[in-house]
Amino acid sequence: MAYRVTYQVNVDWVGPGTGPMSLNLGPPLPQGGRGGAQTVEFSNKQGGQNSLTFLTADITALTNAIAADMVTQFTAAQARIQAFSTGNP
């Protein structure tokens, strides 16, 4: 048997006049955004990150693998996410 870590990260566009500082929060959206926020969701690739043990070194290796995966996915979607600020999905 092995340990598997799965994960999901949401990137929301929080435009001017919205967000917690303005108390202008809508209900959560299914993809993790709030009140009409544009959201892109990233999740683990190929079943997550796996390890046969769960020692300190394994935790470091797992979280580093997660970070590397997120960097790859964020970079691939960078133009799409940047376009949220102009109203483009």
TORPA-4810 file (N, C-alpha, C, O; in nm, 3 decimals):
<nodes>
NODE_1_0.083_-0.119_0.000_0.000_0.000_0.000_0.087_0.125_0.000_0.202_0.123_0.044_M
NODE_2_0.030_0.234_-0.051_0.102_0.361_-0.057_0.010_0.473_-0.010_-0.111_0.456_0.002_A
NODE_3_0.069_0.587_0.017_-0.006_0.708_0.049_-0.021_0.789_-0.078_0.070_0.795_-0.161_Y
NODE_4_-0.137_0.852_-0.093_-0.160_0.939_-0.208_-0.212_1.072_-0.158_-0.301_1.076_-0.072_R
NODE_5_-0.159_1.179_-0.209_-0.204_1.314_-0.177_-0.269_1.372_-0.302_-0.207_1.378_-0.408_V
NODE_6_-0.395_1.413_-0.290_-0.464_1.481_-0.399_-0.489_1.625_-0.356_-0.489_1.656_-0.237_T
NODE_7_-0.510_1.712_-0.453_-0.520_1.854_-0.420_-0.598_1.929_-0.527_-0.611_1.883_-0.640_Y
NODE_8_-0.648_2.045_-0.487_-0.720_2.134_-0.578_-0.689_2.277_-0.537_-0.688_2.309_-0.418_Q
NODE_9_-0.664_2.362_-0.635_-0.635_2.503_-0.611_-0.724_2.585_-0.703_-0.736_2.554_-0.822_V
NODE_10_-0.788_2.689_-0.649_-0.870_2.780_-0.730_-0.802_2.915_-0.737_-0.749_2.964_-0.637_N
NODE_11_-0.803_2.976_-0.854_-0.757_3.113_-0.871_-0.880_3.194_-0.910_-0.941_3.169_-1.014_V
NODE_12_-0.915_3.292_-0.826_-1.032_3.378_-0.849_-0.986_3.518_-0.886_-0.885_3.567_-0.837_D
NODE_13_-1.062_3.582_-0.973_-1.042_3.725_-1.000_-1.130_3.800_-0.902_-1.252_3.783_-0.902_W
NODE_14_-1.069_3.884_-0.819_-1.143_3.967_-0.724_-1.126_4.111_-0.772_-1.024_4.175_-0.746_V
NODE_15_-1.225_4.159_-0.843_-1.217_4.291_-0.903_-1.232_4.404_-0.804_-1.262_4.381_-0.686_G
NODE_16_-1.211_4.527_-0.849_-1.224_4.644_-0.763_-1.364_4.650_-0.701_-1.464_4.627_-0.769_P
NODE_17_-1.370_4.682_-0.573_-1.498_4.697_-0.505_-1.560_4.567_-0.460_-1.675_4.566_-0.415_G
NODE_18_-1.487_4.457_-0.471_-1.538_4.329_-0.424_-1.436_4.268_-0.328_-1.324_4.316_-0.317_T
NODE_19_-1.477_4.166_-0.261_-1.386_4.096_-0.172_-1.413_4.128_-0.026_-1.503_4.206_0.005_G
NODE_20_-1.336_4.068_0.064_-1.364_4.078_0.206_-1.350_4.219_0.263_-1.419_4.253_0.359_P
NODE_21_-1.263_4.302_0.207_-1.246_4.437_0.262_-1.369_4.524_0.239_-1.395_4.616_0.317_M
NODE_22_-1.445_4.496_0.133_-1.564_4.575_0.104_-1.690_4.511_0.161_-1.798_4.569_0.151_S
NODE_23_-1.677_4.393_0.220_-1.791_4.315_0.269_-1.887_4.280_0.156_-2.003_4.246_0.182_L
NODE_24_-1.842_4.287_0.033_-1.922_4.256_-0.084_-1.889_4.114_-0.129_-1.822_4.093_-0.230_N
NODE_25_-1.938_4.017_-0.053_-1.912_3.877_-0.086_-2.042_3.810_-0.124_-2.139_3.812_-0.047_L
NODE_26_-2.046_3.751_-0.240_-2.162_3.674_-0.281_-2.151_3.532_-0.229_-2.051_3.496_-0.166_G
NODE_27_-2.251_3.451_-0.256_-2.245_3.310_-0.213_-2.137_3.235_-0.290_-2.105_3.272_-0.403_P
NODE_28_-2.080_3.132_-0.230_-1.978_3.054_-0.302_-2.034_2.994_-0.430_-2.150_2.953_-0.435_P
NODE_29_-1.951_2.989_-0.532_-1.987_2.927_-0.659_-1.938_2.782_-0.659_-1.850_2.748_-0.580_L
NODE_30_-1.992_2.698_-0.745_-1.951_2.557_-0.747_-1.801_2.536_-0.766_-1.745_2.441_-0.711_P
NODE_31_-1.736_2.622_-0.843_-1.593_2.604_-0.870_-1.504_2.672_-0.767_-1.382_2.676_-0.784_Q
NODE_32_-1.562_2.726_-0.661_-1.481_2.786_-0.557_-1.478_2.937_-0.557_-1.431_2.998_-0.461_G
NODE_33_-1.527_3.001_-0.663_-1.529_3.146_-0.666_-1.643_3.201_-0.584_-1.720_3.124_-0.526_G
NODE_34_-1.656_3.332_-0.577_-1.763_3.395_-0.501_-1.829_3.504_-0.584_-1.762_3.582_-0.652_R
NODE_35_-1.961_3.507_-0.576_-2.038_3.618_-0.631_-2.002_3.659_-0.771_-1.984_3.778_-0.796_G
NODE_36_-1.992_3.567_-0.863_-1.963_3.602_-1.001_-1.816_3.611_-1.034_-1.780_3.647_-1.146_G
NODE_37_-1.729_3.581_-0.939_-1.586_3.586_-0.966_-1.550_3.488_-1.076_-1.603_3.377_-1.083_A
NODE_38_-1.460_3.530_-1.162_-1.408_3.437_-1.260_-1.307_3.347_-1.189_-1.219_3.394_-1.117_Q
NODE_39_-1.322_3.219_-1.210_-1.240_3.122_-1.138_-1.186_3.018_-1.234_-1.255_2.974_-1.326_T
NODE_40_-1.062_2.981_-1.213_-1.006_2.866_-1.283_-0.958_2.769_-1.174_-0.894_2.810_-1.077_V
NODE_41_-0.990_2.643_-1.193_-0.956_2.540_-1.094_-0.844_2.452_-1.146_-0.846_2.409_-1.262_E
NODE_42_-0.749_2.425_-1.061_-0.638_2.336_-1.093_-0.643_2.220_-0.995_-0.670_2.241_-0.876_F
NODE_43_-0.617_2.100_-1.042_-0.615_1.986_-0.952_-0.503_1.891_-0.991_-0.438_1.907_-1.094_S
NODE_44_-0.483_1.793_-0.905_-0.374_1.699_-0.927_-0.383_1.632_-1.063_-0.492_1.606_-1.115_N
NODE_45_-0.269_1.605_-1.117_-0.259_1.533_-1.244_-0.226_1.387_-1.217_-0.151_1.356_-1.125_K
NODE_46_-0.282_1.299_-1.296_-0.250_1.157_-1.292_-0.266_1.096_-1.153_-0.179_1.021_-1.109_Q
NODE_47_-0.375_1.127_-1.085_-0.405_1.060_-0.959_-0.339_1.115_-0.836_-0.354_1.057_-0.728_G
NODE_48_-0.266_1.223_-0.844_-0.203_1.281_-0.726_-0.057_1.242_-0.714_0.003_1.188_-0.807_G
NODE_49_-0.002_1.270_-0.598_0.138_1.238_-0.569_0.140_1.120_-0.472_0.061_1.116_-0.378_Q
NODE_50_0.228_1.024_-0.494_0.229_0.900_-0.417_0.362_0.879_-0.345_0.467_0.924_-0.390_N
NODE_51_0.352_0.809_-0.231_0.470_0.774_-0.154_0.442_0.645_-0.078_0.331_0.625_-0.029_S
NODE_52_0.542_0.558_-0.067_0.525_0.433_0.006_0.528_0.454_0.157_0.472_0.374_0.232_L
NODE_53_0.591_0.561_0.202_0.595_0.594_0.345_0.549_0.737_0.364_0.532_0.810_0.266_T
NODE_54_0.530_0.778_0.487_0.486_0.914_0.515_0.575_0.975_0.623_0.528_1.018_0.729_F
NODE_55_0.703_0.976_0.594_0.802_1.034_0.684_0.825_1.180_0.646_0.774_1.226_0.544_L
NODE_56_0.899_1.251_0.728_0.924_1.394_0.702_0.980_1.417_0.562_0.936_1.508_0.493_T
NODE_57_1.075_1.336_0.521_1.132_1.351_0.386_1.027_1.328_0.278_1.029_1.393_0.174_A
NODE_58_0.936_1.234_0.304_0.829_1.207_0.208_0.735_1.327_0.196_0.691_1.362_0.087_D
NODE_59_0.703_1.389_0.309_0.615_1.505_0.309_0.678_1.617_0.227_0.610_1.683_0.148_I
NODE_60_0.806_1.639_0.247_0.877_1.741_0.169_0.874_1.708_0.020_0.849_1.795_-0.062_T
NODE_61_0.900_1.583_-0.013_0.898_1.541_-0.155_0.758_1.556_-0.214_0.744_1.602_-0.327_A
NODE_62_0.655_1.518_-0.138_0.518_1.529_-0.188_0.479_1.675_-0.211_0.424_1.709_-0.316_L
NODE_63_0.506_1.762_-0.114_0.466_1.902_-0.131_0.548_1.972_-0.239_0.497_2.061_-0.307_T
NODE_64_0.674_1.933_-0.256_0.753_1.989_-0.366_0.698_1.945_-0.501_0.696_2.023_-0.596_N
NODE_65_0.653_1.820_-0.510_0.593_1.771_-0.635_0.462_1.844_-0.664_0.432_1.875_-0.779_A
NODE_66_0.384_1.870_-0.559_0.260_1.945_-0.576_0.291_2.086_-0.626_0.227_2.135_-0.720_I
NODE_67_0.389_2.151_-0.564_0.426_2.286_-0.606_0.473_2.289_-0.751_0.437_2.379_-0.826_A
NODE_68_0.554_2.192_-0.789_0.602_2.186_-0.928_0.487_2.167_-1.026_0.484_2.228_-1.132_A
NODE_69_0.391_2.083_-0.989_0.274_2.060_-1.074_0.193_2.189_-1.088_0.147_2.223_-1.197_D
NODE_70_0.174_2.260_-0.977_0.096_2.385_-0.982_0.167_2.491_-1.066_0.102_2.564_-1.140_M
NODE_71_0.299_2.501_-1.055_0.374_2.597_-1.137_0.351_2.567_-1.284_0.328_2.658_-1.363_V
NODE_72_0.358_2.441_-1.322_0.338_2.401_-1.461_0.198_2.438_-1.508_0.180_2.494_-1.616_T
NODE_73_0.097_2.407_-1.426_-0.041_2.435_-1.465_-0.070_2.585_-1.466_-0.135_2.634_-1.558_Q
NODE_74_-0.021_2.659_-1.365_-0.042_2.804_-1.361_0.023_2.870_-1.483_-0.038_2.957_-1.546_F
NODE_75_0.144_2.829_-1.516_0.215_2.888_-1.629_0.140_2.864_-1.760_0.130_2.953_-1.844_T
NODE_76_0.088_2.744_-1.775_0.012_2.711_-1.897_-0.115_2.795_-1.908_-0.160_2.823_-2.019_A
NODE_77_-0.173_2.834_-1.795_-0.299_2.910_-1.795_-0.278_3.059_-1.768_-0.375_3.131_-1.748_A
NODE_78_-0.155_3.104_-1.767_-0.125_3.242_-1.728_-0.200_3.345_-1.812_-0.256_3.440_-1.757_Q
NODE_79_-0.202_3.330_-1.943_-0.270_3.427_-2.029_-0.420_3.428_-2.000_-0.481_3.535_-1.996_A
NODE_80_-0.479_3.312_-1.980_-0.623_3.304_-1.949_-0.654_3.374_-1.817_-0.750_3.451_-1.808_R
NODE_81_-0.573_3.348_-1.715_-0.596_3.409_-1.584_-0.576_3.560_-1.591_-0.654_3.636_-1.533_I
NODE_82_-0.473_3.603_-1.662_-0.446_3.748_-1.675_-0.563_3.817_-1.745_-0.592_3.934_-1.717_Q
NODE_83_-0.631_3.747_-1.837_-0.743_3.807_-1.910_-0.865_3.826_-1.822_-0.956_3.900_-1.860_A
NODE_84_-0.871_3.763_-1.705_-0.985_3.784_-1.614_-1.001_3.932_-1.581_-1.114_3.981_-1.567_F
NODE_85_-0.891_4.004_-1.569_-0.899_4.145_-1.529_-0.966_4.232_-1.634_-1.008_4.344_-1.603_S
NODE_86_-0.977_4.184_-1.758_-1.044_4.260_-1.863_-1.182_4.203_-1.894_-1.247_4.247_-1.989_T
NODE_87_-1.227_4.105_-1.813_-1.360_4.049_-1.831_-1.365_3.929_-1.924_-1.473_3.877_-1.952_G
NODE_88_-1.251_3.886_-1.970_-1.249_3.769_-2.058_-1.241_3.640_-1.975_-1.167_3.635_-1.877_N
NODE_89_-1.314_3.538_-2.014_-1.310_3.413_-1.937_-1.184_3.332_-1.962_-1.167_3.225_-1.905_P
</nodes>
